[in-house]
Amino acid sequence: MITKRIIPCLDVKNGRVVKGVNFRWLSDVSSPVELAKFYSDNGADELVFYDITASSDGRKIFTEVLRETARNVFIPLTVGGGISSVNDFERVLSCGADKVSVNTGAIMNPELIHEAAKLYGSQCVVISVDVKRVNGEFHVFSRGGRNDTGIEAVGWIKRCVHDGAGEVVLNSIDTDGVKKGFDLEMLKAVCNSVNVPVIASGGAGSIEDFITLFHEIPKCDAGLAASIFHFGEVSIMDLKLRMKEENIPVRL
Amino acid sequence: MIAIVNYGVGNLFSLKSSFSAIGQKVIITSDPEDLKDADRIILPGVGAFGDAAEKLFSSGLSKPLISEARNGKPILGICLGMQLLFSKGYEFGEYDGLNLIPGDVRAISGVIPKNLKIPQMGWNSLKFTNPSEIYSRSKKGSYVYFVHSYAAFCPSEYITATTNYGADLTASVQNGNIYGVQYHPEKSGNVGLDILRSFCEIEVK
C-alpha cells in the first residue's frame, strides 16, 4: 500500500536554513546539507527546499547547496522559490531536483505550468499555493503571502492541474505558524476537487495534528512542516510510529 | 566501470551521485565504445515510452546495448528504462521496445481501482516473487519510491518483485543478465542504495 508522506521543508537563504513564522521574521537554524541528511536518515519521505533569496548571487549559492545535497541525500527533492521560467526548471533539475514547485511564477505567467509539464512531465511540476480567507472566500496570495491576487483558490488549483501540474502543495496562511493544526476545511475543499496528490502545509504543531489530518482527510497524501521539525518539537520517527499505531500507512 | 546510457532523456545527476555514493566509478555517456568497455550498464529514462524509444533507437546506442546484453553484461533499466527493455509499449500509440524481456508496457489505469490517483507517486513496499541478486541485501517489505502511470505486464517467471497499488503491479524484473526496476533506487534512501550495491556485485560473465 502506498504510504502517507512526511515532508520537512527547508527555507534557504544565503546558504543557510531559515524559517519564517507567519512569513514575518526569520531565524537561522542550520546547514541545509547537514539538515537534509539528518532528515533523510531519520525517516523523512521527501524534502522540500525553498529558495527565499532575491539576489542572483544568492541564487548561485542556492544552486550549489542543492547540488551538494543531491550528492549526499537519496530521497525525492522538491525545489521551489523564484521559479518563473522554463530556464529556472532546467537550472534546478540539472542540479538534482526531482520536482519543481511553482507559486508566484505561475500567477505571473499562467503558461508556465503547461510549458514545463510538456517538457519535463507532469510528475515534476508542483503547484504551490498560499491561500488565505478573504470575506469568506479562499484567495490565492502571491509574493510569499504578502499580496492578495483576488483569485479564488480552488478554481485556480483545478486550472493548474488541468494545465499539467502533477501535485499540489496547499499552504494555509490562516493556520501557518499558529501550530494548532492543519487547515482541514481548506484542505477538504482542495482534496475533493483534484485527483493529483495534495500536500498539506501550514499549522502543524504536534504529532496529533498529523494524525487528525490523515484521519479526517484520507485523500490527503502528505503533511509538510518546517519549524516543529527543525526545533525538535516533533521527531519524524516518533510521528511515524504514532501513525503506525493509528493504522495510517507509513514507511518505517 | 558503470556506464549510464545518455540518450537525451531525463536528468542523470542524482543517478550518477548514487553510484558515486556507494564507491562506484561511473560515467554518463552516449559513446557506444563506453558501453563495450563498461562492466555494467544502466539504462535510465523518464517521460513517454514512444518518445524515449525513438530517441534511443535514433541515438545509435540501442544496437551496442542489445549486443552487450546478449554478451551477458549486467544491464539495469530504471523506471522508463526498465519499460524499454520489453517488447512493446502502449503509451500514446504502439511502439517497439528493445525486446530483451518478453512482455509489454501498459497503463495502470486498466487494472487499478478508479478512485486511486495516477501516477502512483510515493513510497510503496516490495513483495519478492522470484529470487534476484539485486535483493541480496533487501528485507521483506522494504519500501521504495515509485512515480509511474504505466507498468510492465509479462510472464510471472520474469517478475522478481511486485508492489500493491489497488492491484499487484510489476516492481522489478529479470531475464538472465537483464534487470529492471520500475521504482527509483537512486531516490529510495538506503534501501535503494543497497539494491544498487547488490547490482554492482553481480558477477560479470
HADDOCK unambig.tbl for C-alpha pairs under 7 A between the chains (distance, minus, plus):
assign (segid A and resid 1 and name CA) (segid B and resid 124 and name CA) 5.79 0.50 0.50
assign (segid A and resid 1 and name CA) (segid B and resid 125 and name CA) 6.82 0.50 0.50
assign (segid A and resid 1 and name CA) (segid B and resid 164 and name CA) 5.55 0.50 0.50
assign (segid A and resid 1 and name CA) (segid B and resid 165 and name CA) 5.77 0.50 0.50
assign (segid A and resid 2 and name CA) (segid B and resid 122 and name CA) 6.49 0.50 0.50
assign (segid A and resid 2 and name CA) (segid B and resid 123 and name CA) 5.73 0.50 0.50
assign (segid A and resid 2 and name CA) (segid B and resid 124 and name CA) 4.57 0.50 0.50
assign (segid A and resid 2 and name CA) (segid B and resid 165 and name CA) 6.61 0.50 0.50
assign (segid A and resid 3 and name CA) (segid B and resid 122 and name CA) 6.93 0.50 0.50
assign (segid A and resid 3 and name CA) (segid B and resid 123 and name CA) 5.78 0.50 0.50
assign (segid A and resid 3 and name CA) (segid B and resid 124 and name CA) 6.29 0.50 0.50
assign (segid A and resid 70 and name CA) (segid B and resid 14 and name CA) 6.11 0.50 0.50
assign (segid A and resid 71 and name CA) (segid B and resid 14 and name CA) 6.85 0.50 0.50
assign (segid A and resid 71 and name CA) (segid B and resid 17 and name CA) 5.10 0.50 0.50
assign (segid A and resid 74 and name CA) (segid B and resid 186 and name CA) 5.91 0.50 0.50
assign (segid A and resid 74 and name CA) (segid B and resid 187 and name CA) 4.72 0.50 0.50
assign (segid A and resid 74 and name CA) (segid B and resid 188 and name CA) 6.28 0.50 0.50
assign (segid A and resid 74 and name CA) (segid B and resid 189 and name CA) 4.90 0.50 0.50
assign (segid A and resid 75 and name CA) (segid B and resid 187 and name CA) 4.30 0.50 0.50
assign (segid A and resid 75 and name CA) (segid B and resid 188 and name CA) 5.62 0.50 0.50
assign (segid A and resid 75 and name CA) (segid B and resid 189 and name CA) 5.43 0.50 0.50
assign (segid A and resid 76 and name CA) (segid B and resid 187 and name CA) 5.58 0.50 0.50
assign (segid A and resid 93 and name CA) (segid B and resid 11 and name CA) 6.93 0.50 0.50
assign (segid A and resid 94 and name CA) (segid B and resid 11 and name CA) 6.33 0.50 0.50
assign (segid A and resid 94 and name CA) (segid B and resid 13 and name CA) 6.66 0.50 0.50
assign (segid A and resid 95 and name CA) (segid B and resid 13 and name CA) 6.64 0.50 0.50
assign (segid A and resid 96 and name CA) (segid B and resid 13 and name CA) 5.51 0.50 0.50
assign (segid A and resid 96 and name CA) (segid B and resid 14 and name CA) 5.40 0.50 0.50
assign (segid A and resid 121 and name CA) (segid B and resid 47 and name CA) 6.16 0.50 0.50
assign (segid A and resid 195 and name CA) (segid B and resid 117 and name CA) 5.84 0.50 0.50
assign (segid A and resid 196 and name CA) (segid B and resid 117 and name CA) 5.98 0.50 0.50
assign (segid A and resid 251 and name CA) (segid B and resid 143 and name CA) 6.57 0.50 0.50
